[in-house]
Amino acid sequence: MKDHLSEQLTIFASIIKWSVYATVVGILSGCGTAIFLKLLSAGSDYSGEHLPYQFFLPAAILASSALVRYLAPDAAGHGTEKVIEAVHQRMGRIDFKVVPVKLVATIVTLAGGGSAGKEGPCAQIGAGLASACGTLLRFSDIDRRKLVICGISAGFSTVFGTPIAGALFGIEVLVLGQVMYEVMFPSFVAGIVGYYVATMLGVTYPHYLQLNISNIDSIMFFKMLIFGIWCGVIALFFVQLLRIVHNLLDRYTWSWIDKALIGGLCLVLIGMYVSKDYLGLGLESIEAGLRGEDLPAASIFWKSIATSITLGCGGSGGVLTPVFFIGTAAGNLFASLFQPHNLALFSAVGMVAMLAAAANTPISASIMAMELFGASIGPYAAVACMTSFLIVGYNSVYPSQLLGIQKSGSLSAPTGSQLGNIDYASVVPREKSLLQSLQTFIRRYRNKKRNRNKDIRQDKK
């Protein structure tokens, strides 16, 4: 009896402890996110009214690159990647300079017209403040790491206005196939507190159409399965394009200044000769697709190109808002070809299915669908998210993610490795022999058919 009482009192004390710590992180993240979003809105409004993007964009990319290079190199890229790296490799230690530098660099990039997202800076702001708090209070490495994960969850919850999905995202994105249950309680507290603090400070979130959908049937289930495959292939294309463009810009530019100017000029050309819709956040196009309006068929390609150039040439910002854009466009295109009367449904499901694949987070993506579009979309989103998550394989927009599971029993990849270090998964020996047997059968069938056709031709002669 005494031992049981001691156990329950210890758990109760742990709940109180992490409720307090997570609440502090949530408040800090909510305040930091609110400041960032308001400054971003003001900067975008000013640049849109007073500065022509075709002249300002290369300078904005150059300024953003300079800020990051000289003040806080850990603020480079799309933010969340660096936070994941800090959690896995430095027990959550993040230089506090990252917070203001990331905030300013991202505002400069997005206000200038760079194609990036706003979630990376918010995750980095939340994680950076949490890390500083843990260092100030002299937390152990394990506790500081937990606190930083809470900061990631709070950052995602506050930037998208989805407290449950955001909290889950922070503990699902770190390791492919594993949810960090030991940090689930404080992450939920931090995410929910951060969301309400941001709303109290005047942050508003878009209210998307609540889709009322009838019960799922076998035909729609099959369509969502096919659609999940489609979204997985699109996500694979986007992830590989990010890598290819980054490598090309590194290989064929002489310095970071050349890279920033060349990238900025490429973005100007896209804005002038293709469309300005692919620059900046692209929220108008996302909202149009979710209302059931037609989007250009080439939206997937051009938004992927613009985002890859922006992040590859030194621009600062997140990657998930472009992922939402591409996912919405992918759903819109699929529906226009096969389900023209369901443009809004497929656009909405495409938005979260693309997230599930690109970030390897099918659970939080499915929850996000229900938070944004209503509970009735849940079965559709779950099928598409799980399928796209499997199709993308061991690829991710976050190369620092660790591999926690094998996506198929027929494949083998080194568990615990960073996804960026895995070129491909090998076929396991048993499955390889089956595959070789199938290939041998097909080869023999083709030879037999070729010989039969040869005999027929000889008979005709």
N, C-alpha and C positions, 0 to 999 in steps of 0.2 A: 504493500500500500504506500509506504514511504517513497519507494523508488518510482512508482507511477506518479505520485504527486510532484516529485522532483522533475520528472520528465515534462509534465504539463506546465509547470511553472517556468521551465527553461524555454519551452516553445512560446509561451505567452510573453516572456521578456523579449524574445527574438522578434515577435510580431510588433511589439511596442517600439523596439529599437529601429527596425527597418521602416516602420510607418513614419517615424519622425525623419529619418534620413531621406527617405524617398519623397516625402512632402517638401522638404527643403530643396531637393533637386528639381522637383516639379515646379516649384515657385520660381526658381532661378531660370529654368528652361522656358517657362511661360513668359517671363519678363524679357528674356533675351530674344525669343522668337518674335514677340510682339514688336520690339524695337526694330529688328531686322526687317520684318514684313512692312512696317510703316515707312521705313527709310527706302526700301525697295520700291514701294508704290510711289513715293514722292519723287525718287530718282527717275523712274520710268516715265512718269507724267512730265517731268521737266525736259528730259531728253527728247521725248516724243514731240513736244511743242516747240522746242528751241533749237535742237541740234539735228541736222540731216544725217541719218545713219551712215550714208555712203562715205562721209568724211570722218565721222566720229568712231566708227566700228574698229578699224585697225588701231587707232590710238587707244581705244578702250581695252582691247586685247593686250596691247603692249604695256599699258599702265597696270593692268591686272597681273601680268607675268612679272613685272618688276617688283610690285608689292610683295608677291609671294616669294620670289627668288631672294630678295634681300632682307626681308623681315621675318618670314616664317615659312621655310621650305615644306614643312609638314602640312601646310594649307593648300598644297598643290592638288590638281585634279578635281575629282567630284566629291571630296569631303568624306563621305561615308566609308570609302575604301581605306582612307588613312586611319579612321577611328577603329575599324575592324582590325587593321594591322596593329594598332596600339594595344588593343585588348589582348590579342594573341601573343604578341612579341614583347610588349613592355609592361604587362600587367596593368594596363590602363593609364600609364603615365603620358600625359599630353601637355606640351608646352602651352602655357596660358596665352602667349602671344598669338597663337593660332586663332583664337576667338575673334578679336577685333580685325585681324588681317583678313580672315576668311569672309567676314561680314562685308568689309569695304570692297574687297576684290570681286566678290560675287555681285554686289550692287553695280559696280563699274561695268562688269561683263554684260549683265542682263540689261542694264539701262542703255548700253551701247548697241544692243541688238544681238548679242551672242546667244546661241541656242544651247541653253542649259536649264537646269532645274533649281528649285529653291529649297529642296529637302536636305541636300547634302550639308549646306551651311548650318541649318537648324540642328541636324544631328551632331555636327561638329561643335556648335555652340553649347548644346546641352551636355555633350560628353566632356568638353573642355572645362566648363564650369563645375561639373561634378568631380573631375580630376583635381581641379584646384581646391575644391572643398575638402576632398579626401586628404590631400597633401597638407592643407592647413590644419586639419584636425588630427593629423598623424595616424591615419588609418593604416592597417596592415595592407600588404599588397593584394590579398584576396578580397578584403572589404572594399578597397578602392576600385578594384576591377568590377565588383558588383555595382558600385555606385556609378561608374562610367556607363555600364550597360543600362542602368536606369535612365541616365542622361540621353542615351540613344533613343530609348523608347519614348521618353518625354518629347524629344525633338520631333520625331515622326508624328506623334499624336497631335502636337500643336500645329504643325505646318499643314496637315491635311484635314484636320478637324475630325479625325476618326480615332477616338481614345483607345478603344479596344484593339482594333487592327494595328494601330501604331505601337501599342505596348507589346503585342505579340510579335510584330516585325522586329523589334529590337532584340528579342531573344531567339528568333528563328533565323535571322540573317547571318549570324556569326558562324554557324557550322551547318553545312548542307545535310539535311535529314535528321537533325537533332534540335529539340527545343530545350533550352536551358531552364528546367523546372525550378532549380534552386534560386533563380532570380525572378521567377514569375510574379510572386506577390509584390515585391517592391517595384517592379517594372509597371505593373498595373496601377499601383498607387501614384507613381511619378507621372505616368501618362495621363491619367484622369485629372490629377491636380494641375498639371501643366496646361491641359486643354481648357479647363475652367478659368485659370488665371489669364490665359491669352484672350478668352472671350470677354472677361471682365475689363480687360485693357483695350477693348474695342476692335479686336481682330474678328473679322467676319469670314464665313466660309460659303462657297457656292452651294445653293440648294438644288440638287439635281432632281430630275423627275423620278418620283417613286413609281416603279413599274409594277403594275398589277398583272400577274401572270397566272394563267390557269395551271392545273396540275400537269406535271411533266408526263409525256407519253414516250413510247419506245422510239417513234420517228424523231422527235426532237432530241431525245437522248443520243441517238446515233449521229444527228447533225452536230450536236455539241462535242461529241467525240472527234469527229472530223475537224471541227473548228479548232479544237484544242491542238490537234496536230499542226494545223495551219499557223496558229499563234506560236507554237514551239519552233517551227521552221523560221518564222519572221524574227523571233528572239535570237536564234542562232546566227542569223544573218547580221543582226545589229551588233551582237557581241563581237563577232569576228571583224566586222567593219571598224569598230572602235580600235581594235588591236592593230589592224592593217594600216589605218590612217595615221595612228600614233607612230608606228614604226617607219612609215614613209616620210613623215615630217622630220623625224629624228635623223634619218639617213641622208635626206637631200637638202638639208638646210645647214648653214655654216654656224649659226649661233642662235640663241634663244630670241634675239631681236628679229633676225630674219624669219624665224619660224612664226613669231607673233604677227609680223607684217604680212607674210604670205598667206597665213590663215585668215587674217582679217580681210584681205583683198578677195580671197575666194568666197567669203561670206557676203561681201558686197556684191559680187557677181551673181550669186544666188538670189539676193534680194532684188537686184535690178532686172535680171533676165528670166527668172523663174517666178518667184513670189516672195513678198515680205512675210507671208504667213508662216514661213519656216524659220524665221528669226525670232529671238526672244523666247518667252515661255510657251507661246502658242495656245493659251487658254481659250481664246475665242474659237479656234478650230475644234478643240476638245468639246466645248459646250455645244457647238453646232452639230457635231456628230451624235452627241447624247440626246439632242432634241429630235433626231431622226432625219437630219438634213444630209444631202450627199456631199462627200468630200472628194477632192480630186484623186484619181486612181494612183497617181505617182506620189501621193503624200508620204507613204511609208518610206520610199527611197530618199526623197529630198530631205525629210526631217532627220533621217539616219545620217545622211551625208553632212548636214549642217551641224548636228550635234557632235559627230566624230571630229570634224574640223575644229570646232570651238574648244573642245576639251583637249584635243591633240596638240593644238598650237599654243597652249598656255592659258586659255580662258579658265575662269573659276566658276564653279557652280555644281549643282547636283545632276544626276542622270535620270531620276525617276519621273520627273515631269515630262521629258522627252519620251520616256518609255510609255507613259500614259497616252501621249499624243499618238505614238506609233501603234499602240494597241487599239486605240479608238479607230484609227484609220484602217487597221487590218480588219477589224470587225465590220466597219462600214463597207469596205470593198467586198468582203465575203458575202455580206447580206445583199449587196447590190447585184451580185451574180446569182445567188441561189435563194435568197429570202428577202426580196425587196420590200415586203410589208413589215419586216422586223428590223429595220435599220437601227432603231434606238436600242433594242435588246442586244443585238450582236455587237454594237459599238460599246455598250456598257460592259458586257462580258469580255470583249476583247481587251478593254482597258486593264482589267484585273488579271486576265489570263497572261497577258504580256508581262505584267509585274511578277506573277508566279514563276514564269520561265526565266526571265532575265535576272532575277534576284534569288531564285531558288527558294521562294517563300510561299508555297501553295496554301498553307493554312491561313496566314494573315491576309493574303489576297482574297480568299473566299469570304472571310469575315468582313473585309473592307467593302466588298460588293454589297453585302447586306446592310452595312451601316450607311452607305451612300445611296443605294437604289431600292431598299426595302427587302424584307425577309423572303419574299416570294421568288427572288432571283437566285437564292441560295443553291438549290439543286443544279441549276444550269451552270452557275459560276464554279461550283465544286468540280463538276465533271471536266469542264474546259481547263481549269487551273491545274488539276492533277495531271491531265494528259499533256499539257504544254510543259509542265515541270519535268516530266519524264523524257519528252522528245528532245529538249535542249541538251540533255546529257550532262557531262561534267564541265559545263561552260557557265560563265557568270559575268555580269558587269562589275562584280567585286572579286578580283583575282585573289585577294587575301582570305577569302572564305576557306575554311577547312572542310575536307571531305569526311563526313561522318558515317555514311552508308553507301552501299552499292545500289545504284538505281535499277539494276537488273541482275538476276542470279547468273546470267550468261556472260556477264562482263566483270572484269577485275581491274580496279585502280587502287593505288596505294592509299589506304585509309589514314587520315591524319595529315595528308599533304595539302598544301595550298592548291586551289584549283588552277591558278595561273601557272603552276609547275607541272600540270598534267597535260601532256600533248594529246593523248587519246587513251581510252580504256581497252585493254586486250581481252580477247575472247577466251574464256576459261577452257582448259584442255578437253573436258567432256563435250562441251558445246562446239569446240573447234572440230572435234572428230565428226560430230553430227553434220556440221556445216560442210566439211570436206567430203563426207559421204553424199550429201545433197549435190554438191558441185560435180562430183564424179558421175552421179546419176544423170544430171543434166547434160554433161559433156558426152556421155555414151548415147543418150537419146538423140542429141544433135548429130553425132557421127552416124548413127543408124539411119536417121532421116536423110542425111546427105548421101549416104550410099544408096538408099532406096531411090532417091531422085536421080542419081547417076545411072542406076540400072534402067530406069524408065526411059531416060534420054537415049541410052544405047539401044534399047528395044525399038524405039521409034526410028532410029537410023537404019 
